[in-house]
Amino acid sequence: MFKDRGIIKWHPFESLTQNKRVIDSILYEKSKIKKPILSLEQQQEIEEKLIEAFYEQIEITLKIYKNGYITSITASILEINTTHKKITLENKDKILFNQIIEIIL
């Protein structure tokens, strides 16, 4: 007579999915990079491009460093807040000046 073990037969495979989550999180952490260090001239150039793009309402591509990764955002600048050193983009993202690595006009 055949007796099915039901859910019990799948318990060994459950550990595989848990291991995959751990491995994925380890790989995610290992792929992070250190923030690039910009010279004063590069920082000034970025600020000048920000001001130019703001006044001319040009759509720009920003490369920003966030949480160990470099990402790109393409948008127009709505507001530049010099006291808090951040900009607001048309998609309502708020980016600090020190997060910006590169600007492409």
Residue frames relative to the residue before (quaternion, step in Angstrom):
aa qw qx qy qz dx dy dz
M 1.0000 0.0000 0.0000 0.0000 0.00 0.00 0.00
F 0.3637 -0.7433 0.5289 0.1883 3.59 -0.90 1.01
K 0.0549 -0.7861 0.6156 0.0087 3.54 -0.88 1.01
D 0.2896 -0.7662 0.5544 0.1471 3.58 -0.56 1.19
R 0.3952 -0.7331 0.5077 0.2205 3.57 -0.96 0.91
G 0.4200 -0.7377 0.4497 0.2779 3.60 1.25 0.00
I 0.8396 -0.1562 0.1374 0.5018 3.56 -0.99 -0.88
I 0.5297 0.6621 -0.4021 0.3456 3.60 1.13 -0.55
K 0.6498 0.5444 -0.3304 0.4149 3.61 0.97 -0.75
W 0.6903 0.4813 -0.2829 0.4601 3.62 1.18 -0.41
H 0.4470 0.7258 -0.4383 0.2851 3.64 1.19 -0.18
P 0.6430 0.5155 -0.3663 0.4320 3.69 0.84 -0.66
F 0.6746 0.5004 -0.2992 0.4527 3.60 1.06 -0.66
E 0.5319 0.6307 -0.4090 0.3899 3.59 1.20 -0.35
S 0.6263 0.5382 -0.3478 0.4440 3.61 1.01 -0.66
L 0.5906 0.5785 -0.3716 0.4224 3.60 1.10 -0.56
T 0.6713 0.4783 -0.3161 0.4698 3.62 0.93 -0.77
Q 0.6286 0.5168 -0.3397 0.4715 3.59 1.06 -0.65
N 0.6445 0.5137 -0.3186 0.4682 3.58 1.00 -0.78
K 0.6211 0.5470 -0.3456 0.4423 3.57 1.02 -0.75
R 0.6414 0.5180 -0.3262 0.4625 3.61 0.97 -0.80
V 0.6555 0.5017 -0.3085 0.4727 3.58 0.95 -0.85
I 0.6637 0.5001 -0.3014 0.4675 3.58 0.90 -0.91
D 0.6454 0.5152 -0.3226 0.4626 3.60 0.96 -0.83
S 0.6713 0.4831 -0.3131 0.4668 3.61 0.93 -0.80
I 0.6223 0.5236 -0.3411 0.4713 3.61 1.05 -0.66
L 0.6668 0.4906 -0.2994 0.4743 3.59 0.91 -0.88
Y 0.6153 0.5434 -0.3392 0.4595 3.58 1.05 -0.73
E 0.6874 0.4732 -0.2770 0.4763 3.59 0.91 -0.91
K 0.6665 0.5099 -0.3091 0.4475 3.61 1.00 -0.76
S 0.6802 0.5036 -0.3021 0.4386 3.59 1.08 -0.61
K 0.4703 0.6661 -0.4520 0.3617 3.61 1.26 -0.02
I 0.2275 -0.7688 0.5846 0.1242 3.56 -1.16 0.65
K 0.5455 -0.5876 0.4753 0.3622 3.54 -1.29 0.31
K 0.5674 -0.6019 0.4394 0.3503 3.54 -1.18 0.61
P 0.4472 -0.6801 0.5084 0.2813 3.59 -0.87 0.92
I 0.3514 -0.7238 0.5577 0.2039 3.55 -1.04 0.81
L 0.1950 -0.7898 0.5752 0.0856 3.56 -0.77 1.08
S 0.4547 -0.6610 0.5213 0.2909 3.55 -1.09 0.70
L 0.6743 -0.4822 0.3622 0.4262 3.57 -1.27 0.23
E 0.6335 0.5353 -0.3283 0.4522 3.58 1.05 -0.77
Q 0.6532 0.5016 -0.3150 0.4717 3.57 0.98 -0.81
Q 0.6402 0.5199 -0.3220 0.4649 3.60 1.00 -0.78
Q 0.6523 0.5049 -0.3092 0.4733 3.59 0.99 -0.83
E 0.6388 0.5252 -0.3216 0.4611 3.57 1.00 -0.83
I 0.6346 0.5207 -0.3234 0.4707 3.59 1.01 -0.81
E 0.6682 0.4999 -0.3047 0.4591 3.59 0.89 -0.90
E 0.6412 0.5176 -0.3225 0.4657 3.60 1.00 -0.79
K 0.6615 0.4960 -0.3046 0.4729 3.59 0.97 -0.83
L 0.6123 0.5461 -0.3445 0.4563 3.57 1.08 -0.70
I 0.6715 0.4942 -0.2913 0.4691 3.56 0.90 -0.95
E 0.6457 0.5186 -0.3157 0.4631 3.57 0.96 -0.88
A 0.6806 0.4855 -0.2908 0.4653 3.59 0.89 -0.93
F 0.6329 0.5355 -0.3323 0.4498 3.59 1.06 -0.71
Y 0.7296 0.4394 -0.2531 0.4589 3.59 0.77 -0.98
E 0.7299 0.3948 -0.2411 0.5032 3.58 1.07 -0.63
Q 0.3409 -0.7725 0.4655 0.2651 3.59 1.35 -0.05
I 0.2676 0.7584 -0.5301 0.2689 3.54 0.90 1.05
E 0.4177 -0.6652 0.5509 0.2822 3.56 -1.08 0.69
I 0.0944 -0.8157 0.5707 0.0062 3.57 -0.77 1.04
T 0.3078 -0.6930 0.6112 0.2267 3.51 -1.35 0.30
L 0.1351 -0.7933 0.5923 0.0394 3.54 -0.71 1.13
K 0.1861 -0.7162 0.6573 0.1427 3.52 -1.08 0.79
I 0.0174 -0.8253 0.5630 -0.0405 3.54 -0.57 1.19
Y 0.3568 -0.6966 0.5839 0.2156 3.52 -1.26 0.59
K 0.1511 0.7882 -0.5784 0.1461 3.55 -0.67 1.12
N 0.8646 -0.0540 -0.0073 0.4995 3.55 -0.79 1.12
G 0.7583 -0.4069 0.2104 0.4639 3.58 0.94 0.84
Y 0.7199 0.3777 -0.2381 0.5313 3.58 1.24 0.03
I 0.3298 -0.7005 0.5931 0.2209 3.54 -1.25 0.51
T 0.0244 -0.7979 0.6015 -0.0312 3.54 -0.77 1.13
S 0.3324 -0.7293 0.5628 0.2022 3.55 -1.26 0.40
I 0.0593 -0.7683 0.6373 0.0124 3.53 -1.10 0.83
T 0.1260 -0.7769 0.6135 0.0649 3.56 -0.92 0.92
A 0.3176 0.7256 -0.5508 0.2634 3.57 -0.65 1.16
S 0.4827 -0.6118 0.5273 0.3386 3.53 -1.38 0.02
I 0.4690 -0.6728 0.4984 0.2812 3.56 -1.20 0.55
L 0.2632 -0.7670 0.5681 0.1405 3.57 -0.87 0.99
E 0.8147 -0.0222 0.0799 0.5739 3.56 0.93 -0.91
I 0.1524 -0.7402 0.6461 0.1069 3.53 -1.20 0.69
N 0.1171 -0.7883 0.6032 0.0323 3.56 -0.67 1.14
T 0.2176 -0.8272 0.5073 0.1051 3.58 -0.18 1.28
T 0.6149 0.5528 -0.3680 0.4253 3.61 1.08 -0.50
H 0.7520 0.3217 -0.1912 0.5426 3.58 1.02 -0.76
K 0.3402 -0.7762 0.4604 0.2641 3.57 1.36 -0.04
K 0.5713 0.5445 -0.4333 0.4352 3.54 0.63 1.16
I 0.2775 -0.7391 0.5901 0.1685 3.52 -1.29 0.44
T 0.2587 -0.7255 0.6141 0.1721 3.53 -1.26 0.52
L 0.2583 -0.7785 0.5584 0.1238 3.56 -0.80 1.05
E 0.6849 -0.5031 0.3390 0.4036 3.55 -1.29 0.31
N 0.6820 0.4495 -0.2938 0.4966 3.60 1.15 -0.46
K 0.5602 -0.6617 0.3264 0.3765 3.57 1.36 0.52
D 0.4030 0.6758 -0.5052 0.3545 3.62 1.19 0.39
K 0.1710 -0.7532 0.6256 0.1099 3.56 -1.07 0.77
I 0.0524 -0.8134 0.5776 -0.0450 3.53 -0.67 1.20
L 0.3840 -0.7076 0.5494 0.2236 3.53 -0.95 0.92
F 0.6089 -0.5698 0.4067 0.3730 3.57 -1.14 0.66
N 0.7015 0.4865 -0.2883 0.4338 3.60 0.90 -0.86
Q 0.5834 0.5556 -0.3846 0.4506 3.62 1.25 -0.04
I 0.6210 0.5705 -0.3363 0.4193 3.58 1.18 -0.57
I 0.1929 -0.7912 0.5755 0.0754 3.54 -0.84 1.06
E 0.8040 -0.0387 0.0742 0.5887 3.56 1.01 -0.84
I 0.1544 -0.7598 0.6241 0.0967 3.55 -1.22 0.63
I 0.0975 -0.7671 0.6325 0.0453 3.52 -0.96 0.93
L 0.2805 -0.7819 0.5393 0.1383 3.57 -0.61 1.19
